[in-house]
Amino acid sequence: RKGKPVLGLEIIRGMVRDGEEWNDGTILDPDNGKVYDCKLWVEGDKLKVRGYIAFFFRTQTWLPADL
């Protein structure tokens, strides 16, 4: 997975809807090839994406693409 082109690469998989959130999936970091547990939720027009291992996490805010 490391070094593969990002376009078309499945980076999020296995998510399960839990109310207003999606949990229990994984996310791939295409830069290093590592896979992390993942949680997703929406805040307004933004998608919050959290990758984590145990108590360590990083949250990113994803915005809609201009088409």
N, CA, C and O of each residue as an XYZ file, in Angstrom:
268
protein
N       0.820     -1.200      0.000
C       0.000      0.000      0.000
C       0.856      1.253      0.000
O       0.493      2.245     -0.632
N       1.974      1.228      0.689
C       2.853      2.398      0.715
C       3.409      2.641     -0.682
O       3.874      1.719     -1.351
N       3.352      3.894     -1.105
C       3.900      4.242     -2.401
C       2.946      4.068     -3.567
O       3.287      4.421     -4.696
N       1.746      3.527     -3.317
C       0.763      3.379     -4.395
C       0.133      4.734     -4.697
O       0.079      5.600     -3.823
N      -0.344      4.925     -5.929
C      -1.056      6.169     -6.239
C      -2.302      6.304     -5.361
O      -3.011      5.323     -5.134
N      -2.568      7.501     -4.873
C      -3.694      7.728     -3.975
C      -5.024      7.709     -4.724
O      -6.034      7.276     -4.168
N      -5.042      8.167     -5.964
C      -6.274      8.199     -6.745
C      -6.813      6.783     -6.914
O      -6.136      5.921     -7.475
N      -8.027      6.542     -6.432
C      -8.661      5.238     -6.535
C      -8.322      4.284     -5.402
O      -8.876      3.186     -5.342
N      -7.422      4.678     -4.498
C      -7.024      3.828     -3.381
C      -8.089      3.873     -2.293
O      -8.502      4.955     -1.875
N      -8.537      2.711     -1.833
C      -9.517      2.657     -0.745
C      -8.777      2.916      0.559
O      -7.983      2.087      1.001
N      -9.039      4.077      1.180
C      -8.320      4.401      2.403
C      -9.181      4.248      3.654
O      -8.644      4.122      4.754
N     -10.515      4.258      3.505
C     -11.422      4.065      4.635
C     -12.270      2.844      4.349
O     -12.833      2.705      3.264
N     -12.359      1.957      5.333
C     -13.169      0.751      5.126
C     -13.759      0.259      6.440
O     -13.248      0.543      7.523
N     -14.859     -0.494      6.308
C     -15.467     -1.188      7.441
C     -16.245     -0.327      8.409
O     -16.513     -0.768      9.527
N     -16.620      0.885      8.028
C     -17.316      1.776      8.956
C     -18.738      1.278      9.224
O     -19.404      0.748      8.334
N     -19.192      1.460     10.479
C     -20.534      1.062     10.904
C     -21.222      2.288     11.488
O     -20.681      2.951     12.373
N     -22.420      2.585     10.987
C     -23.149      3.760     11.483
C     -23.618      3.528     12.909
O     -24.148      2.470     13.247
N     -23.406      4.559     13.749
C     -23.816      4.528     15.149
C     -24.432      5.890     15.470
O     -23.747      6.787     15.962
N     -25.716      6.038     15.190
C     -26.379      7.324     15.384
C     -25.866      8.342     14.381
O     -26.009      8.157     13.173
N     -25.266      9.418     14.881
C     -24.747     10.491     14.032
C     -23.276     10.282     13.662
O     -22.682     11.136     13.005
N     -22.685      9.161     14.073
C     -21.272      8.888     13.802
C     -21.119      7.587     13.032
O     -22.049      6.788     12.931
N     -19.925      7.396     12.496
C     -19.528      6.138     11.882
C     -18.301      5.658     12.651
O     -17.345      6.415     12.824
N     -18.319      4.395     13.120
C     -17.257      3.852     13.963
C     -16.802      2.488     13.464
O     -17.303      1.964     12.469
N     -15.839      1.934     14.187
C     -15.389      0.542     14.022
C     -14.767      0.241     12.667
O     -14.713     -0.919     12.258
N     -14.300      1.260     11.967
C     -13.625      1.040     10.694
C     -12.139      1.306     10.814
O     -11.609      1.492     11.909
N     -11.482      1.320      9.674
C     -10.051      1.606      9.635
C      -9.763      2.650      8.563
O     -10.534      2.833      7.621
N      -8.632      3.326      8.734
C      -8.174      4.308      7.755
C      -6.702      4.048      7.468
O      -5.911      3.790      8.375
N      -6.357      4.120      6.212
C      -4.990      3.901      5.753
C      -4.287      5.241      5.594
O      -4.832      6.161      4.984
N      -3.087      5.357      6.136
C      -2.239      6.521      5.874
C      -1.420      6.188      4.638
O      -0.488      5.388      4.725
N      -1.736      6.774      3.492
C      -1.049      6.398      2.253
C       0.424      6.799      2.236
O       1.194      6.287      1.423
N       0.825      7.713      3.127
C       2.230      8.126      3.176
C       3.136      7.050      3.766
O       4.258      6.853      3.301
N       2.637      6.341      4.810
C       3.494      5.343      5.458
C       2.961      3.916      5.373
O       3.640      2.980      5.794
N       1.745      3.735      4.831
C       1.182      2.405      4.669
C       0.567      1.817      5.925
O       0.118      0.671      5.907
N       0.535      2.580      7.025
C      -0.025      2.072      8.282
C      -1.541      2.231      8.291
O      -2.088      3.154      7.686
N      -2.212      1.312      8.992
C      -3.669      1.317      9.109
C      -4.027      1.607     10.564
O      -3.455      1.025     11.486
N      -4.984      2.517     10.756
C      -5.401      2.935     12.090
C      -6.902      2.722     12.253
O      -7.638      2.699     11.267
N      -7.358      2.565     13.500
C      -8.788      2.571     13.771
C      -9.317      3.948     13.390
O      -8.574      4.929     13.389
N     -10.618      4.013     13.063
C     -11.153      5.258     12.518
C     -12.557      5.540     13.044
O     -13.331      4.629     13.338
N     -12.859      6.836     13.151
C     -14.181      7.328     13.529
C     -14.472      8.536     12.649
O     -13.576      9.340     12.392
N     -15.712      8.677     12.183
C     -16.119      9.793     11.321
C     -17.383     10.435     11.871
O     -18.242      9.755     12.431
N     -17.491     11.761     11.707
C     -18.734     12.454     12.015
C     -18.775     13.761     11.234
O     -17.750     14.250     10.760
N     -19.975     14.315     11.110
C     -20.174     15.539     10.334
C     -20.429     16.694     11.291
O     -21.199     16.573     12.244
N     -19.763     17.824     11.018
C     -20.024     19.080     11.732
C     -20.302     20.140     10.681
O     -19.382     20.620     10.018
N     -21.565     20.506     10.528
C     -21.943     21.462      9.485
C     -21.696     20.859      8.117
O     -22.241     19.804      7.792
N     -20.873     21.524      7.306
C     -20.546     20.993      5.977
C     -19.160     20.350      5.957
O     -18.584     20.140      4.890
N     -18.625     20.039      7.143
C     -17.286     19.457      7.256
C     -17.360     18.020      7.763
O     -18.208     17.689      8.593
N     -16.475     17.178      7.264
C     -16.355     15.802      7.738
C     -15.168     15.732      8.682
O     -14.051     16.083      8.301
N     -15.395     15.286      9.903
C     -14.325     15.093     10.877
C     -13.870     13.641     10.779
O     -14.687     12.722     10.831
N     -12.578     13.444     10.638
C     -11.989     12.119     10.461
C     -10.948     11.928     11.554
O      -9.980     12.686     11.628
N     -11.138     10.920     12.403
C     -10.199     10.656     13.490
C      -9.578      9.275     13.311
O     -10.284      8.271     13.225
N      -8.265      9.240     13.256
C      -7.523      7.991     13.251
C      -6.866      7.823     14.603
O      -6.330      8.785     15.153
N      -6.896      6.607     15.154
C      -6.350      6.441     16.499
C      -5.818      5.038     16.756
O      -6.206      4.060     16.117
N      -4.911      4.994     17.724
C      -4.398      3.752     18.307
C      -4.485      3.947     19.811
O      -3.823      4.825     20.364
N      -5.297      3.135     20.476
C      -5.526      3.246     21.925
C      -5.946      4.680     22.261
O      -6.975      5.145     21.771
N      -5.166      5.390     23.093
C      -5.528      6.738     23.528
C      -4.878      7.836     22.688
O      -5.093      9.020     22.948
N      -4.102      7.463     21.702
C      -3.430      8.433     20.843
C      -4.235      8.603     19.559
O      -4.565      7.623     18.891
N      -4.551      9.853     19.217
C      -5.361     10.078     18.019
C      -4.980     11.389     17.346
O      -4.332     12.257     17.930
N      -5.409     11.493     16.098
C      -5.288     12.738     15.340
C      -6.582     12.917     14.569
O      -7.064     11.985     13.926
N      -7.139     14.107     14.636
C      -8.383     14.417     13.944
C      -8.101     15.416     12.832
O      -7.413     16.416     13.038
N      -8.640     15.134     11.655
C      -8.546     16.044     10.521
C      -9.947     16.514     10.148
O     -10.934     15.817     10.384
N     -10.016     17.697      9.567
C     -11.265     18.226      9.033
C     -11.183     18.169      7.520
O     -10.304     18.783      6.914
N     -12.102     17.429      6.911
C     -12.150     17.310      5.454
C     -13.274     18.195      4.937
O     -14.385     18.187      5.466
N     -12.966     18.957      3.895
C     -13.928     19.871      3.282
C     -14.374     19.330      1.931
O     -13.633     18.582      1.293
N     -15.583     19.699      1.483
C     -16.030     19.256      0.156
C     -15.107     19.808     -0.930
O     -14.604     20.926     -0.822
N     -14.896     19.026     -1.956
C     -14.060     19.458     -3.081
C     -14.849     20.414     -3.967
O     -16.057     20.256     -4.147
N     -14.162     21.399     -4.514
C     -14.766     22.269     -5.523
C     -14.719     21.529     -6.849
O     -13.643     21.157     -7.317
N     -15.876     21.315     -7.456
C     -15.915     20.555     -8.708
C     -16.022     21.446     -9.882
O     -16.066     20.970    -11.016
